[in-house]
Amino acid sequence: MRKQAICILVSIGLMVGATTRLPVVSSGAAVRTTRASAHRPMFVHYYLWWDKAHWQSKTGTAYARALSHRALPAALKSNGCSATTPYPGNKLLDAPAPPLGMYSQDSPATFAKHVQQASSAGIDGFVVSWAGNGQRTQTAASTAFSRRFAMLARAVAAHNAVRGARRFALMLGYQGVNNSRSPRSATWIANDLAYFARAYGSSSVFHVPAYGAKPVVMFLSSRKFSVRALHTIVDPVHSRLTVIGDEHGLTQWKRGVASVFDGDGWYWSSQNPYTNPQSFAQLRALANVLHSQHKLWFSPLAVGYNKANFGLGGSCVPRKGAETLIRLYAGNLTSHPDGWMLISWNEYLENTYVEPSLRYGSVSLNVIGFLTR
């Protein structure tokens, strides 16, 4: 078995490149465990906010002008956490790799490329982070996010129409809070979900056979709403949508949301396998209760996390090459998830992204492709 683990580890090393730091013993055992398990659909959280103005607001104008020579926006120290930047106003450690570079999601070509890249890595779909304008009469043209949402859905449909293409799908990651992190009103959310059900409820793009005929919606930040408010929001659309919560742990789930949701995910971007190994037991405890109630369980998965620089006031979980990804995959797999929700495709401020980038290339996608095949 040890020889098998080493062979698997060498295979990953060949894929991600000789310069990538990989674990030797523990991760070999972890990968051996995953290869022996059945495939579970792999979805990744996807954000719609990137355009020229948003990139510039996060990097500062100096870096935006300097990108022509493809410089990294910051220097990352060997601990994988601490960073410095020569660009005033910059808050990012990395940027997307060519040919897209700092792309605009107002371009159909951006979505087509992202779908192709993710699908080629064995990812089954995106969990698209979206909220509408809260109006009953909203349409796909009502906001920039809604226009981009519709554009992404068309890109997925076009991808799936190509003969021989690996089928890709979408879930909705509904943003229960606004940009100030305050909960949206129940009326606002109810109107958004009614629009989504009306516009996309019968779309094949949102059909994930493993979870039934209805589109899957993850209610992000659901833990910030009372059970009564959740019923007011979810009950009117429950016949048309499969709705899962974002309850962080068994205590939150047991507050009574089993009567609202069809299952649970957990947007845990900063899960740390080094300082918090008991996190695996936390996920197992939640998953065991969900499965005993015949509910769906979607496990989080992350490649690392870093908001420890540039005044962002957060913590850091270093990537350590692919080690953090592999450790979390192996540990969270023990919760026997019905699917994965990887964090994230393009969240650059929290440094959880897996799309090809200037700093990391395609390391994460290569490892994900190995783990999902």
C-alpha positions in Angstrom: 0.0 0.0 0.0 2.8 2.4 0.7 4.3 1.8 -2.7 0.9 2.5 -4.3 0.6 5.8 -2.3 4.1 6.9 -3.5 3.2 6.1 -7.1 0.0 8.1 -6.8 1.9 11.0 -5.2 4.5 10.9 -8.0 1.7 11.0 -10.6 0.4 14.2 -9.0 3.9 15.7 -8.8 4.3 15.1 -12.5 1.1 16.9 -13.2 1.6 19.9 -11.0 5.3 20.4 -11.8 8.5 19.6 -10.1 8.7 23.0 -8.3 5.4 22.5 -6.4 5.8 21.5 -2.8 3.8 18.3 -2.1 3.5 16.2 1.1 5.2 12.9 1.3 3.5 10.5 3.6 0.2 11.9 4.9 -1.0 13.2 1.5 0.0 9.9 -0.2 -2.3 8.1 2.2 -5.0 10.7 1.7 -5.0 10.3 -2.1 -5.0 6.5 -1.8 -8.2 6.9 0.2 -9.9 9.1 -2.3 -9.0 6.9 -5.3 -10.8 4.0 -3.6 -14.0 6.0 -3.2 -16.9 6.5 -5.6 -17.2 9.7 -7.7 -19.1 12.5 -6.1 -20.1 15.5 -8.2 -17.7 18.4 -7.8 -19.1 21.9 -8.0 -17.2 25.1 -7.5 -18.4 28.5 -6.2 -18.3 31.1 -9.0 -18.5 34.9 -8.7 -19.9 37.4 -11.3 -18.4 40.6 -10.1 -15.2 40.9 -12.2 -14.9 43.7 -14.8 -12.3 46.5 -15.4 -13.7 48.7 -12.6 -13.7 45.8 -10.0 -10.2 44.7 -10.8 -9.0 48.2 -10.5 -10.7 48.7 -7.2 -8.8 45.7 -5.8 -5.4 46.3 -7.4 -5.2 50.0 -7.7 -4.6 51.9 -10.9 -0.8 51.4 -10.9 -1.0 47.7 -11.1 -3.8 47.8 -13.7 -1.5 49.7 -16.0 1.5 47.4 -15.3 -0.3 44.2 -16.2 1.0 44.4 -19.8 4.2 42.8 -18.5 2.3 40.2 -16.5 3.9 41.1 -13.1 2.4 39.6 -10.0 0.6 42.2 -7.9 2.4 41.2 -4.7 5.4 39.2 -3.3 4.4 36.3 -1.1 6.8 35.2 1.5 7.9 31.6 2.0 5.4 31.0 4.8 2.7 31.2 2.2 0.8 33.9 4.2 2.7 37.2 4.5 3.0 39.5 1.5 4.1 42.9 0.3 3.1 44.9 -2.7 4.7 47.8 -4.6 1.4 49.0 -6.0 -0.5 51.6 -3.9 -4.0 50.4 -3.1 -3.5 46.8 -4.2 -5.1 44.1 -2.1 -4.5 41.1 -4.3 -1.8 38.5 -4.3 -2.4 37.2 -7.8 -4.3 37.7 -11.0 -5.8 35.4 -13.7 -3.3 33.9 -16.2 -3.3 34.7 -19.9 -5.0 34.5 -22.3 -7.9 36.0 -20.2 -5.9 38.1 -17.8 -8.0 40.5 -15.8 -11.1 39.6 -17.7 -14.5 41.2 -17.9 -17.6 39.1 -17.2 -19.5 41.2 -19.6 -17.9 39.2 -22.4 -19.4 35.9 -23.5 -15.9 34.6 -24.3 -14.9 34.8 -20.6 -17.7 32.4 -19.6 -17.0 30.1 -22.5 -13.4 29.8 -21.4 -14.2 29.3 -17.7 -16.7 26.5 -18.5 -14.2 24.8 -20.8 -11.3 25.1 -18.2 -13.5 23.8 -15.3 -15.0 21.0 -17.3 -11.6 19.8 -18.6 -10.5 19.6 -15.0 -13.3 17.2 -14.1 -15.5 19.8 -12.4 -19.2 19.1 -12.9 -20.4 22.7 -12.6 -20.5 26.1 -11.0 -22.5 27.2 -7.9 -23.1 30.7 -9.2 -23.3 33.5 -6.6 -26.2 35.8 -7.5 -28.9 38.0 -6.1 -31.4 40.1 -8.2 -32.9 43.5 -7.5 -35.6 42.2 -5.2 -38.4 43.3 -7.6 -41.3 41.1 -8.7 -41.0 42.3 -12.3 -37.3 41.8 -12.7 -35.8 40.3 -15.8 -32.5 39.1 -17.0 -31.7 42.6 -18.1 -32.5 44.3 -14.7 -29.0 44.3 -13.3 -25.4 43.6 -14.5 -25.3 40.5 -12.3 -28.5 39.2 -13.9 -27.2 39.9 -17.4 -24.0 38.0 -16.6 -26.0 35.2 -15.0 -28.0 34.7 -18.2 -24.8 34.9 -20.3 -23.2 32.2 -18.2 -26.3 30.0 -18.6 -26.1 30.4 -22.4 -22.3 29.5 -22.3 -23.1 26.3 -20.4 -25.9 25.4 -22.8 -23.5 26.0 -25.8 -20.8 23.9 -24.2 -23.3 21.0 -23.6 -24.5 21.2 -27.2 -21.1 20.2 -28.5 -21.0 16.6 -29.4 -18.8 14.7 -27.0 -18.4 17.5 -24.5 -18.4 16.6 -20.9 -21.8 17.8 -19.5 -21.6 20.8 -17.3 -24.3 22.2 -15.0 -25.1 25.1 -12.7 -26.5 25.5 -9.2 -27.5 28.8 -7.7 -25.6 30.2 -4.7 -28.1 32.8 -3.5 -26.5 35.7 -1.7 -28.6 36.1 1.4 -26.7 39.1 2.5 -25.9 42.4 0.7 -22.5 44.0 0.1 -22.5 45.3 3.7 -23.0 41.7 5.0 -26.5 42.6 6.2 -29.4 40.1 5.6 -31.6 41.1 2.7 -35.3 41.4 3.4 -37.5 38.4 3.2 -39.6 40.1 0.5 -36.4 40.9 -1.6 -35.2 37.3 -1.4 -38.7 35.8 -2.1 -39.0 37.9 -5.3 -35.5 36.9 -6.4 -36.1 33.2 -5.9 -39.5 33.5 -7.6 -37.8 35.1 -10.6 -35.1 32.4 -10.7 -37.7 29.6 -10.5 -39.7 31.3 -13.3 -36.7 32.0 -15.6 -34.6 28.9 -15.0 -36.7 26.3 -13.3 -37.1 24.2 -16.4 -33.6 24.9 -17.9 -31.5 21.8 -18.6 -28.5 23.9 -17.6 -29.7 23.7 -14.0 -30.6 20.0 -14.1 -28.3 17.8 -12.0 -29.6 14.3 -12.3 -27.9 13.1 -9.1 -30.1 15.5 -7.1 -33.4 15.2 -8.8 -35.3 17.2 -11.4 -35.4 20.5 -9.7 -32.6 23.2 -9.8 -30.4 23.2 -6.6 -30.2 26.4 -4.7 -27.7 27.0 -1.8 -29.0 29.7 0.5 -25.8 31.4 1.4 -25.7 32.9 4.9 -28.9 31.1 5.8 -27.7 31.0 9.4 -28.4 34.8 9.7 -32.1 34.3 9.2 -34.7 33.0 11.7 -36.4 29.7 11.0 -39.7 31.6 10.6 -38.2 34.0 8.0 -36.7 31.0 6.2 -40.1 29.4 5.9 -41.6 32.7 4.6 -38.8 32.8 1.9 -38.5 29.2 0.9 -42.0 27.6 1.2 -43.5 29.4 -1.8 -40.8 28.1 -4.2 -40.1 24.7 -2.6 -42.2 22.8 -5.1 -40.0 24.1 -7.9 -36.5 24.2 -6.3 -34.3 22.0 -4.2 -33.0 24.4 -1.4 -30.1 23.6 0.8 -28.8 25.7 3.7 -25.5 27.2 4.7 -25.7 26.2 8.4 -22.3 26.1 10.0 -22.4 23.0 12.1 -24.7 20.7 14.0 -25.9 23.3 16.5 -27.1 25.6 13.8 -28.7 22.8 11.9 -30.6 21.6 15.0 -32.2 25.0 15.5 -35.1 23.7 13.4 -34.1 24.3 9.7 -34.6 20.6 8.8 -38.3 21.7 8.2 -37.1 24.3 5.7 -34.1 22.8 3.7 -33.5 19.7 1.6 -29.9 19.5 2.9 -27.0 21.6 3.9 -23.6 22.8 2.6 -21.1 24.8 4.6 -19.2 27.7 3.0 -16.1 27.1 5.0 -13.3 28.8 3.1 -10.9 29.0 6.0 -11.0 25.4 7.2 -7.5 24.7 8.5 -6.4 21.0 8.5 -3.2 21.9 10.4 -4.5 23.9 13.4 -8.0 22.6 13.4 -7.9 18.8 12.7 -11.2 18.4 14.7 -12.9 20.1 11.8 -13.2 16.8 10.1 -15.2 15.4 13.1 -17.4 18.5 13.0 -18.3 17.8 9.4 -18.9 14.1 10.1 -21.3 14.9 13.0 -23.3 17.3 10.8 -23.3 14.9 7.9 -24.5 11.9 10.0 -27.5 13.8 11.2 -28.3 15.1 7.7 -28.2 11.6 6.3 -30.2 10.2 9.1 -32.9 12.7 8.1 -32.5 11.8 4.4 -31.1 15.2 3.6 -28.3 16.1 1.1 -24.9 16.9 2.4 -22.4 19.0 0.3 -19.0 19.2 1.8 -16.8 22.3 1.5 -13.3 22.0 0.0 -10.6 24.6 -0.3 -7.1 25.0 -1.6 -6.2 27.6 1.0 -7.2 31.0 2.3 -5.5 34.3 2.9 -6.9 37.6 4.1 -4.0 38.4 6.4 -2.5 41.2 4.3 -3.2 44.8 3.1 -5.5 45.7 6.0 -8.1 43.0 5.2 -8.0 41.8 8.8 -8.4 38.0 8.2 -6.5 34.8 8.8 -4.4 32.6 6.6 -4.4 28.9 5.6 -1.3 28.5 3.3 -1.8 26.4 0.2 1.6 24.6 0.6 1.5 23.6 -3.0 -1.3 21.1 -3.2 -1.0 19.8 0.4 -3.9 21.7 1.9 -6.2 20.7 -0.9 -5.3 17.1 -0.6 -5.5 17.0 3.2 -9.0 18.7 3.2 -10.2 16.4 0.4 -9.2 13.3 2.4 -10.4 14.5 5.7 -13.8 15.9 4.5 -14.3 12.7 2.4 -14.8 10.9 5.7 -18.2 12.8 6.0 -19.4 10.8 3.0 -20.7 13.9 1.1 -23.3 13.7 -1.6 -21.3 16.2 -3.5 -18.5 18.8 -3.2 -18.6 22.5 -3.2 -15.1 23.8 -3.9 -14.2 27.3 -2.7 -13.7 28.9 -5.2 -13.2 29.5 -8.9 -12.4 33.2 -8.8 -12.5 34.7 -5.2 -9.2 36.6 -5.4 -9.7 38.8 -2.3 -9.8 35.7 -0.1 -7.3 33.8 -2.2 -9.4 30.7 -2.5 -9.4 30.7 -6.4 -8.5 27.6 -8.5 -8.7 29.1 -12.0 -5.4 29.3 -13.8 -3.4 32.3 -12.4 -0.1 34.1 -12.7 1.2 32.8 -9.4 0.0 29.2 -9.3 -0.7 28.3 -12.9 -3.0 25.3 -13.2 -1.7 23.4 -10.2 -5.1 23.2 -8.4 -7.0 22.2 -11.5 -4.5 19.5 -12.3 -4.9 18.0 -8.8 -8.6 18.3 -8.9 -8.7 16.5 -12.2 -6.7 13.7 -10.7 -9.0 13.4 -7.6 -12.2 13.5 -9.6 -11.4 11.0 -12.3 
